[in-house]
């Protein structure tokens, strides 16, 4: 009599009702493949995508400044709120106030920084440097604008010149710039800062620089420093004919 074949060895515990062992193995393979795929995707995920998760990255002062300028131009200075600027930048209003004290300070920040830079440069001038040369060098060194910056500066100055809240505060900022010059002149001449000669030099220097800025913004053909240097050189020489700089070759009207 032929013996009945021995039962096959069990590969493991029986599968739950409704799921065969083959189905379970297939499902396990799929889970493993899904895990490997997710791990691979996480490793290859661009940094820009990863940084959007969790706490948002820090926003720079410059980024906030550009966002605010765009919103001021698009919807008006008064209509734009600090909360809108912060939201557009993806930060809280508290972060905005870490960089700026008010909406208006956004537009004046670079100008006020320039005043501080000029003061620091003049304080470090060697005594042997001629006074007007020192002023010219300090002012030129404090400015970094290039021809490609003109559109932004035009938008900024248009707001400052047309928004009532900004127009009323402009005198304070220009006065601070002027005093940076007149205080230096007072220290060089030994006269009070509010006396005639320091005031005259301060206001004449500011007027020459504003003329240089206006001409540069109108033409947008070179760095602002070229116009500032030419204007202050002529001012120091009393606009003597031999101090008037020849026009660059790209000009069409034969003058700066």
VOBA-1610 file (N, C-alpha, C; in pm, whole numbers, padded with zeros to 5 digits, always signed):
BEGIN
Unk+00085-00119+00000Unk+00000+00000+00000Unk+00087+00122+00000Unk+00051+00208-00085Unk+00133+00329-00095Unk+00100+00423+00019Unk+00210+00471+00081Unk+00188+00563+00193Unk+00141+00700+00143Unk+00055+00757+00220Unk+00007+00893+00184Unk+00121+00992+00199Unk+00135+01086+00107Unk+00245+01185+00116Unk+00234+01268+00243Unk+00352+01299+00298Unk+00356+01381+00422Unk+00309+01521+00391Unk+00237+01582+00485Unk+00192+01720+00462Unk+00309+01818+00449Unk+00294+01913+00363Unk+00403+02012+00341Unk+00424+02092+00467Unk+00553+02128+00489Unk+00587+02207+00608Unk+00522+02344+00596Unk+00468+02388+00704Unk+00404+02520+00704Unk+00507+02629+00698Unk+00484+02731+00615Unk+00579+02843+00602Unk+00558+02944+00710Unk+00463+02923+00796Unk+00437+03021+00900Unk+00296+03006+00947Unk+00254+03096+01032Unk+00118+03089+01082Unk+00020+03113+00969Unk-00098+03054+00982Unk-00196+03072+00873Unk-00234+03216+00857Unk-00265+03251+00732Unk-00303+03389+00703Unk-00439+03417+00763Unk-00465+03545+00797Unk-00596+03580+00848Unk-00702+03550+00745Unk-00825+03530+00790Unk-00932+03502+00694Unk-00938+03609+00587Unk-00951+03565+00463Unk-00965+03659+00352Unk-00833+03706+00296Unk-00717+03665+00353Unk-00587+03709+00302Unk-00496+03589+00296Unk-00454+03550+00178Unk-00366+03436+00163Unk-00226+03476+00195Unk-00136+03384+00212Unk+00005+03414+00240Unk+00069+03488+00125Unk+00031+03452+00000Unk+00088+03522-00115Unk+00045+03667-00115Unk-00083+03694-00082Unk-00130+03833-00077Unk-00056+03912+00029Unk-00027+03852+00141Unk+00043+03921+00250Unk+00185+03957+00209Unk+00252+03866+00141Unk+00388+03891+00096Unk+00391+04005-00006Unk+00292+04005-00095Unk+00284+04112-00195Unk+00264+04247-00129Unk+00176+04250-00029Unk+00150+04377+00041Unk+00274+04425+00114Unk+00348+04331+00172Unk+00470+04369+00244Unk+00574+04428+00148Unk+00585+04365+00029Unk+00679+04419-00071Unk+00641+04560-00112Unk+00512+04583-00127Unk+00466+04716-00166Unk+00496+04820-00058Unk+00479+04779+00069Unk+00511+04872+00179Unk+00660+04906+00179Unk+00743+04806+00153Unk+00888+04829+00150Unk+00927+04922+00036Unk+00866+04898-00081Unk+00896+04983-00197Unk+00851+05126-00174Unk+00733+05144-00109Unk+00683+05279-00081Unk+00776+05351+00016Unk+00827+05276+00115Unk+00919+05337+00210Unk+01047+05382+00143Unk+01101+05295+00055Unk+01224+05333-00016Unk+01202+05453-00107Unk+01086+05459-00172Unk+01055+05571-00262Unk+01046+05703-00185Unk+00981+05699-00069Unk+00970+05822+00011Unk+01105+05869+00064Unk+01188+05771+00104Unk+01322+05808+00152Unk+01404+05870+00041Unk+01394+05810-00080Unk+01468+05865-00194Unk+01421+06005-00228Unk+01288+06028-00222Unk+01233+06160-00254Unk+01278+06263-00152Unk+01283+06223-00027Unk+01325+06317+00078Unk+01470+06356+00061Unk+01554+06260+00020Unk+01696+06290+00002Unk+01720+06383-00117Unk+01638+06365-00223Unk+01657+06445-00343Unk+01574+06572-00344Unk+01497+06600-00237Unk+01409+06718-00234Unk+01493+06844-00237Unk+01462+06940-00323Unk+01539+07065-00329Unk+01535+07137-00196Unk+01646+07207-00167Unk+01655+07281-00041Unk+01546+07385-00030Unk+01509+07446-00146Unk+01409+07551-00142Unk+01275+07497-00096Unk+01246+07366-00127Unk+01121+07307-00083Unk+01128+07273+00065Unk+01243+07220+00107Unk+01257+07181+00246Unk+01249+07299+00339Unk+01303+07412+00298Unk+01305+07528+00386Unk+01169+07589+00406Unk+01070+07549+00324Unk+00937+07604+00341Unk+00862+07538+00456Unk+00918+07427+00509Unk+00851+07356+00616Unk+00901+07407+00751Unk+00815+07400+00850Unk+00854+07443+00983Unk+00864+07593+00992Unk+00953+07643+01079Unk+00968+07786+01099Unk+01022+07852+00973Unk+00961+07960+00924Unk+01008+08023+00801Unk+01147+08081+00819Unk+01229+08083+00712Unk+01363+08139+00721Unk+01358+08287+00746Unk+01468+08342+00797Unk+01474+08484+00827Unk+01462+08568+00701Unk+01396+08682+00713Unk+01380+08775+00603Unk+01471+08894+00627Unk+01545+08933+00525Unk+01642+09040+00542Unk+01575+09176+00541Unk+01646+09273+00592Unk+01600+09412+00589Unk+01574+09456+00446Unk+01664+09418+00357Unk+01651+09457+00217Unk+01526+09397+00154Unk+01495+09271+00184Unk+01376+09207+00129Unk+01250+09280+00175Unk+01243+09315+00301Unk+01128+09389+00353Unk+01117+09526+00285Unk+01230+09589+00264Unk+01232+09720+00201Unk+01175+09715+00059Unk+01215+09615-00017Unk+01168+09602-00155Unk+01020+09566-00161Unk+00976+09481-00071Unk+00833+09446-00066Unk+00751+09567-00031Unk+00795+09644+00068Unk+00721+09763+00109Unk+00715+09864-00005Unk+00825+09884-00074Unk+00828+09981-00184Unk+00731+09940-00294Unk+00725+09811-00324Unk+00632+09763-00426Unk+00488+09786-00384Unk+00456+09753-00259Unk+00318+09771-00212Unk+00281+09920-00204Unk+00374+10004-00161Unk+00346+10148-00158Unk+00314+10199-00298Unk+00390+10151-00396Unk+00371+10196-00535Unk+00240+10144-00593Unk+00206+10019-00562Unk+00088+09957-00619Unk-00043+10007-00557Unk-00044+10024-00426Unk-00171+10055-00360Unk-00169+10182-00276Unk-00055+10254-00277Unk-00047+10379-00203Unk+00014+10363-00066Unk+00083+10467-00022Unk+00152+10460+00107Unk+00053+10448+00223Unk-00049+10532+00225Unk-00144+10532+00335Unk-00225+10403+00338Unk-00256+10347+00223Unk-00340+10227+00217Unk-00265+10100+00255Unk-00134+10106+00256Unk-00054+09988+00288Unk-00027+09981+00437Unk-00052+09867+00496Unk-00029+09850+00640Unk+00099+09770+00665Unk+00150+09785+00784Unk+00268+09708+00824Unk+00235+09559+00823Unk+00112+09526+00863Unk+00070+09386+00862Unk+00073+09327+00721Unk+00035+09407+00622Unk+00040+09361+00483Unk+00183+09337+00438Unk+00270+09428+00473Unk+00411+09413+00435Unk+00469+09287+00497Unk+00443+09268+00626Unk+00495+09150+00696Unk+00438+09022+00637Unk+00308+09022+00608Unk+00246+08902+00552Unk+00303+08869+00415Unk+00326+08970+00334Unk+00383+08948+00201Unk+00523+08889+00211Unk+00596+08927+00316Unk+00732+08875+00336Unk+00733+08742+00410Unk+00617+08701+00462Unk+00610+08575+00536Unk+00666+08584+00676Unk+00659+08702+00735Unk+00710+08721+00872Unk+00602+08789+00955Unk+00630+08807+01082Unk+00536+08873+01172Unk+00564+09023+01175Unk+00467+09105+01216Unk+00493+09248+01234Unk+00608+09275+01330Unk+00626+09186+01427Unk+00738+09204+01520Unk+00872+09202+01446Unk+00883+09115+01346Unk+01006+09110+01266Unk+01024+09239+01188Unk+00915+09295+01136Unk+00924+09423+01065Unk+00982+09529+01158Unk+00932+09537+01280Unk+00978+09639+01373Unk+01120+09613+01424Unk+01170+09496+01397Unk+01310+09468+01432Unk+01404+09548+01341Unk+01354+09580+01220Unk+01435+09652+01123Unk+01393+09798+01105Unk+01265+09826+01118Unk+01214+09961+01090Unk+01122+10007+01203Unk+01128+10135+01231Unk+01045+10190+01339Unk+00906+10228+01291Unk+00887+10244+01159Unk+00759+10285+01103Unk+00758+10257+00953Unk+00644+10279+00889Unk+00637+10264+00743Unk+00730+10365+00676Unk+00727+10488+00724Unk+00808+10593+00660Unk+00957+10562+00669Unk+00998+10499+00777Unk+01142+10472+00793Unk+01193+10374+00688Unk+01103+10296+00626Unk+01145+10207+00519Unk+01203+10288+00403Unk+01139+10399+00369Unk+01183+10479+00256Unk+01304+10564+00288Unk+01326+10594+00416Unk+01438+10680+00455Unk+01558+10602+00509Unk+01545+10471+00519Unk+01649+10391+00584Unk+01785+10408+00517Unk+01790+10398+00384Unk+01918+10410+00314Unk+01975+10551+00328Unk+01889+10650+00320Unk+01933+10788+00333Unk+01993+10812+00472Unk+01925+10766+00575Unk+01974+10785+00712Unk+02104+10708+00735Unk+02115+10592+00673Unk+02241+10517+00683Unk+02355+10594+00617Unk+02324+10659+00507Unk+02424+10741+00438Unk+02474+10854+00528Unk+02383+10916+00603Unk+02422+11023+00695Unk+02523+10970+00797Unk+02493+10854+00854Unk+02584+10796+00952Unk+02719+10761+00892Unk+02717+10712+00768Unk+02842+10676+00700Unk+02927+10801+00674Unk+02863+10909+00633Unk+02936+11033+00607Unk+02997+11087+00737Unk+02920+11086+00843Unk+02971+11133+00972Unk+03094+11052+01016Unk+03084+10922+01003Unk+03196+10836+01045Unk+03319+10861+00958Unk+03297+10879+00828Unk+03410+10903+00738Unk+03478+11037+00769Unk+03399+11139+00794Unk+03456+11271+00824Unk+03528+11271+00958Unk+03479+11193+01053Unk+03546+11186+01183Unk+03683+11121+01173Unk+03703+11041+01069Unk+03830+10970+01053Unk+03926+11038+00956Unk+03889+11155+00903Unk+03973+11224+00805Unk+04099+11278+00873Unk+04216+11255+00815Unk+04340+11311+00870Unk+04336+11463+00867Unk+04392+11530+00966Unk+04389+11676+00971Unk+04451+11743+00847Unk+04545+11675+00783Unk+04613+11735+00668Unk+04525+11738+00543Unk+04416+11662+00540Unk+04329+11660+00421Unk+04251+11790+00411Unk+04253+11851+00294Unk+04181+11977+00274Unk+04032+11957+00299Unk+03968+12055+00360Unk+03832+12041+00409Unk+03733+11998+00300Unk+03730+12066+00187Unk+03634+12033+00082Unk+03668+11900+00014Unk+03796+11866+00007Unk+03833+11735-00046Unk+03781+11625+00045Unk+03792+11649+00176Unk+03743+11551+00272Unk+03593+11531+00258Unk+03520+11639+00242Unk+03375+11631+00226Unk+03340+11555+00099Unk+03406+11589-00010Unk+03379+11521-00138Unk+03407+11372-00127Unk+03519+11336-00071Unk+03555+11195-00059Unk+03457+11118+00029Unk+03413+11180+00138Unk+03319+11113+00229Unk+03183+11091+00163Unk+03136+11192+00093Unk+03005+11182+00027Unk+03008+11078-00084Unk+03112+11081-00164Unk+03123+10986-00276Unk+03133+10843-00222Unk+03211+10823-00117Unk+03229+10688-00061Unk+03101+10633+00000Unk+03013+10722+00046Unk+02889+10677+00112Unk+02781+10637+00014Unk+02801+10666-00114Unk+02700+10637-00215Unk+02743+10520-00303Unk+02650+10430-00331Unk+02682+10309-00405Unk+02587+10283-00521Unk+02505+10380-00556Unk+02403+10357-00657Unk+02461+10355-00798Unk+02407+10262-00878Unk+02448+10247-01017Unk+02331+10282-01109Unk+02358+10287-01237Unk+02254+10325-01332Unk+02132+10234-01323Unk+02156+10104-01296Unk+02043+10011-01290Unk+01954+10031-01166Unk+02002+10110-01071Unk+01923+10138-00951Unk+01824+10254-00970Unk+01834+10322-01082Unk+01752+10442-01103Unk+01602+10416-01091Unk+01546+10311-01153Unk+01401+10290-01140Unk+01354+10280-00994Unk+01430+10207-00913Unk+01392+10195-00771Unk+01400+10330-00702Unk+01507+10405-00728Unk+01523+10535-00662Unk+01418+10634-00709Unk+01381+10628-00834Unk+01274+10715-00884Unk+01143+10687-00810Unk+01111+10559-00794Unk+00988+10522-00724Unk+00992+10570-00580Unk+01106+10555-00516Unk+01122+10598-00377Unk+01103+10749-00365Unk+01170+10825-00451Unk+01164+10970-00442Unk+01028+11023-00485Unk+00961+10952-00574Unk+00826+10994-00612Unk+00732+10985-00492Unk+00744+10878-00415Unk+00663+10864-00294Unk+00696+10972-00193Unk+00826+10995-00171Unk+00868+11096-00073Unk+00821+11235-00114Unk+00815+11260-00245Unk+00778+11393-00292Unk+00630+11417-00309Unk+00549+11310-00301Unk+00405+11327-00327Unk+00316+11288-00211Unk+00361+11198-00125Unk+00279+11157-00010Unk+00290+11260+00102Unk+00180+11322+00144Unk+00186+11428+00246Unk+00261+11388+00372Unk+00238+11266+00421Unk+00304+11222+00544Unk+00455+11215+00528Unk+00501+11188+00406Unk+00644+11177+00379Unk+00705+11314+00347Unk+00629+11397+00277Unk+00678+11531+00245Unk+00707+11609+00372Unk+00619+11597+00470Unk+00635+11674+00593Unk+00756+11630+00675Unk+00801+11506+00656Unk+00916+11458+00732Unk+01048+11473+00658Unk+01042+11510+00530Unk+01164+11517+00450Unk+01264+11617+00505Unk+01216+11731+00553Unk+01306+11835+00602Unk+01394+11785+00715Unk+01337+11700+00801Unk+01414+11648+00915Unk+01532+11564+00866Unk+01510+11482+00765Unk+01617+11396+00715Unk+01723+11477+00639Unk+01680+11572+00559Unk+01777+11655+00487Unk+01857+11741+00584Unk+01793+11785+00691Unk+01864+11864+00791Unk+01972+11781+00859Unk+01943+11655+00885Unk+02043+11567+00947Unk+02163+11549+00855Unk+02136+11535+00724Unk+02246+11520+00626Unk+02330+11647+00624Unk+02263+11761+00619Unk+02333+11890+00616Unk+02418+11909+00740Unk+02365+11872+00858Unk+02438+11891+00982Unk+02562+11802+00990Unk+02559+11687+00923Unk+02679+11603+00920Unk+02794+11679+00856Unk+02763+11761+00757Unk+02866+11842+00689Unk+02902+11964+00773Unk+02801+12037+00819Unk+02829+12162+00892Unk+02901+12136+01025Unk+02871+12024+01089Unk+02943+11991+01214Unk+03091+11967+01186Unk+03121+11902+01074Unk+03260+11880+01037Unk+03330+12013+01006Unk+03261+12098+00931Unk+03318+12229+00897Unk+03342+12311+01025Unk+03250+12303+01118Unk+03267+12375+01244Unk+03391+12327+01319Unk+03412+12196+01318Unk+03530+12143+01388Unk+03659+12184+01320Unk+03656+12199+01188Unk+03776+12238+01113Unk+03804+12388+01126Unk+03700+12468+01131Unk+03719+12614+01134Unk+03720+12671+01275Unk+03677+12592+01371Unk+03672+12641+01508Unk+03554+12734+01534Unk+03456+12730+01445Unk+03338+12816+01461Unk+03217+12732+01503Unk+03117+12793+01565Unk+02996+12719+01603Unk+02927+12660+01481Unk+02868+12541+01501Unk+02804+12472+01388Unk+02689+12552+01328Unk+02627+12636+01410Unk+02515+12715+01359Unk+02555+12850+01304Unk+02683+12876+01295Unk+02728+13006+01243Unk+02731+13004+01090Unk+02758+13120+01031Unk+02739+13139+00888Unk+02817+13040+00802Unk+02948+13028+00823Unk+03027+12949+00730Unk+02997+12799+00736Unk+02989+12738+00853Unk+02950+12596+00855Unk+02812+12573+00792Unk+02716+12662+00820Unk+02583+12647+00760Unk+02589+12661+00609Unk+02668+12758+00562Unk+02678+12780+00418Unk+02737+12659+00348Unk+02844+12604+00403Unk+02907+12487+00340Unk+02812+12368+00345Unk+02744+12349+00456Unk+02651+12236+00467Unk+02539+12245+00366Unk+02479+12362+00355Unk+02364+12376+00264Unk+02408+12377+00118Unk+02524+12436+00091Unk+02574+12437-00047Unk+02610+12295-00091Unk+02666+12217+00000Unk+02702+12078-00032Unk+02576+11995-00058Unk+02476+12012+00027Unk+02351+11939+00008Unk+02286+11978-00125Unk+02286+12108-00157Unk+02225+12153-00283Unk+02298+12095-00403Unk+02431+12093-00396Unk+02510+12038-00507Unk+02482+11889-00525Unk+02468+11817-00413Unk+02443+11673-00420Unk+02302+11644-00472Unk+02206+11726-00434Unk+02071+11705-00484Unk+02064+11734-00634Unk+02139+11835-00679Unk+02145+11862-00822Unk+02209+11745-00897Unk+02316+11690-00839Unk+02382+11575-00900Unk+02288+11455-00905Unk+02214+11435-00797Unk+02119+11322-00793Unk+02011+11338-00899Unk+01955+11458-00910Unk+01848+11481-01008Unk+01897+11458-01151Unk+02018+11506-01181Unk+02073+11490-01315Unk+02100+11342-01344Unk+02154+11272-01244Unk+02182+11128-01260Unk+02053+11050-01281Unk+01950+11079-01199Unk+01823+11006-01210Unk+01755+11034-01343Unk+01777+11151-01399Unk+01717+11185-01527Unk+01785+11112-01642Unk+01917+11093-01631Unk+01991+11034-01742Unk+02016+10885-01726Unk+02041+10839-01604Unk+02064+10696-01577Unk+02169+10636-01670Unk+02281+10705-01683Unk+02383+10660-01778Unk+02516+10625-01712Unk+02524+10633-01581Unk+02649+10606-01511Unk+02620+10588-01362Unk+02723+10562-01284Unk+02707+10556-01139Unk+02681+10696-01085Unk+02607+10703-00977Unk+02580+10832-00914Unk+02709+10900-00869Unk+02809+10823-00832Unk+02934+10881-00781Unk+02999+10973-00884Unk+02984+10943-01012Unk+03044+11030-01115Unk+02986+11171-01106Unk+02855+11180-01089Unk+02790+11311-01082Unk+02820+11381-00950Unk+02822+11307-00841Unk+02853+11367-00712Unk+02995+11422-00710Unk+03088+11344-00761Unk+03227+11386-00761Unk+03246+11512-00845Unk+03182+11517-00962Unk+03194+11634-01049Unk+03132+11758-00985Unk+03015+11743-00925Unk+02948+11858-00865Unk+03027+11914-00746Unk+03079+11824-00662Unk+03151+11871-00543Unk+03290+11924-00577Unk+03351+11871-00683Unk+03479+11926-00728Unk+03459+12069-00777Unk+03353+12091-00855Unk+03324+12226-00906Unk+03288+12320-00791Unk+03211+12272-00694Unk+03174+12355-00579Unk+03298+12400-00502Unk+03389+12308-00478Unk+03510+12341-00402Unk+03596+12443-00474Unk+03589+12444-00608Unk+03670+12538-00688Unk+03594+12665-00720Unk+03477+12683-00662Unk+03398+12801-00693Unk+03349+12802-00836Unk+03336+12685-00895Unk+03289+12668-01033Unk+03378+12742-01133Unk+03507+12742-01102Unk+03604+12798-01197Unk+03603+12716-01325Unk+03621+12782-01440Unk+03613+12711-01569Unk+03702+12588-01578Unk+03823+12597-01520Unk+03913+12483-01532Unk+03876+12368-01437Unk+03778+12391-01348Unk+03733+12285-01258Unk+03612+12212-01312Unk+03553+12262-01419Unk+03434+12199-01475Unk+03477+12078-01557Unk+03429+11965-01520Unk+03472+11841-01582Unk+03415+11827-01722Unk+03498+11774-01811Unk+03453+11749-01948Unk+03346+11640-01947Unk+03254+11649-02039Unk+03146+11551-02047Unk+03200+11415-02090Unk+03149+11306-02035Unk+03188+11173-02080Unk+03152+11153-02227Unk+03218+11063-02294Unk+03196+11045-02438Unk+03055+11000-02476Unk+02982+10939-02381Unk+02849+10889-02417Unk+02740+10996-02412Unk+02772+11114-02361Unk+02669+11218-02352Unk+02633+11271-02489Unk+02509+11316-02504Unk+02462+11367-02632Unk+02450+11518-02637Unk+02453+11582-02518Unk+02439+11727-02517Unk+02569+11799-02482Unk+02678+11721-02469Unk+02809+11782-02448Unk+02835+11828-02305Unk+02755+11784-02210Unk+02780+11823-02071Unk+02724+11717-01978Unk+02771+11720-01854Unk+02722+11627-01753Unk+02576+11655-01720
//
